[in-house]
Amino acid sequence: MTGSRSATYESLSDGGCGLLPAREDGKLLVSGDDAAGLLDGQLSNDVAALELGAGCRAALLTGKGRMLADVRVLRRADGYLVLTERATLQVLYDRLRVGALGWQAQIAKRTLELARVELIGAGADGVAAAAGFAVPSAALHASTDDAVRTPDGLELFAPADDEEQTRSRLIAHGAAAATAELAEILRVEAGRPRWGNELDEQTMPEEAGIVDDVVSFTKGCYVGQETVARLHWKGKPNRHLRTLELDDPVGEGAPVTAVDDPSRALGTIGSAVLSPVRGPLALALLRREAAPGDRVHVDGSLATVA
């Protein structure tokens, strides 16, 4: 990959394709006759309803409805591939292993064996197809054995020993090296929370605005269901995920306080970027009194809740 050209914000919007650097993640393969039932009882979305080649996002929850992991589940020919952040892999594995007692289900770690290579930009499909990958349908989380559809492009799967060869092949077929910072700009512009930034063990899906993505209200029981349903239908979350349009750039973790009372804490910045189009932007879980249109203090500067 030495000497490869670099992707830019403009090129990704104009038919280009960016190849992101490798980052740590976690992967489990759940297989067997009871695999769908096991996952359905532990995760918040309707895994049993997935058809071959389909996928969904889901959450692993505590009994009180707080998140332990943000996951994606892909139904493949060899079982259900479950993707999560590396930091939440062990808690997910332990929970599924305990839940699998008495079930015809096998849980295998695939983190080290299977490489996940990320492509972003409008040209991701063309580059992946030219490099010999089977491209999934346009539906979010749709998958093949080779790839899965993401909000910004595709993630490709290859044996870990072939990762560098795969990356070189993608560069040869038109991908340009992209930075993790560029991917973060796209994520924050879209208002998508990420584990370790806006999502953690204290977050409920309703607060993060991801209920429609990760929760099924029609499937059978799962851990945390009662609390999640009660908050969604009858409650008012104490916090909401908000985009902040900043007057000045700030850092992650910066405090957000009320303009009329700087001693009143509203939250902290989860992610902060400098958008080429929208200027300084941030995502934060803020107390519900910080409504869209309000002005707030952020680390000595001001911002508008967007």
CORQUIMO-V820840 format. One line per field, one symbol per residue. ss: DSSP state (A for helix, B for strand, O for the rest). burial: b if it has 9 or more other ideal C-beta (glycine too) atoms within 8 Angstrom, else e. A space follows every 10 residues. Layout:
BEGIN
ss->???
burial->???
END
This chain:
BEGIN
ss->OOOOOBOOAA AAAOOOOBBB OOOOOBBBBB BOOOAAAAAA AABOOOAAAO OOOOBBBBBB BOOOOBBBBB BBBBBBOOBB BBBBOAAAAA AAAAAAAAAO OOOOOBBBBO OOOBBBBBBB OOOAAAAAAA OOOOOOOOOO OOBOOOBBBB OOBBBBBBBA AAAAAAAAAA AAOOOBBBOA AAAAAAAAAA OOOOBOOOBO OOOBAAAAOO AAAAOOOOOO OOOOAAAAAA AAAAOOOOBB BBBBBBOOOO OOOOBBBBOO OOOOBBBBBB BBBBBOOOBB BBBBBBBOOO OOOOBBBBOO BBBBBO
burial->beeeeebebe bbeeebbbbb eeeebbbbbb bbebbbbbbb bbbbbbbbeb eebbbbbbbb bbeebbbbbb bbbbbbeebb bbbbbbebbe bbbebbeebb eebebbbebb beebbbbbbb bbbbebbbbe bebebbeeee bbbbebbbbb eebbbbbbeb ebbeebbbbb bebbbbbbbe ebbbbbbbbe bebbbebbbe eebbbbbbbb beebbeeebe ebbbbebbbb bbeeeebebb bbbbbbeeeb eeebebbbbe eeeeebbebb bbbebeeeeb bbbbbbbbeb eeebebbbbe bbbbbe
END
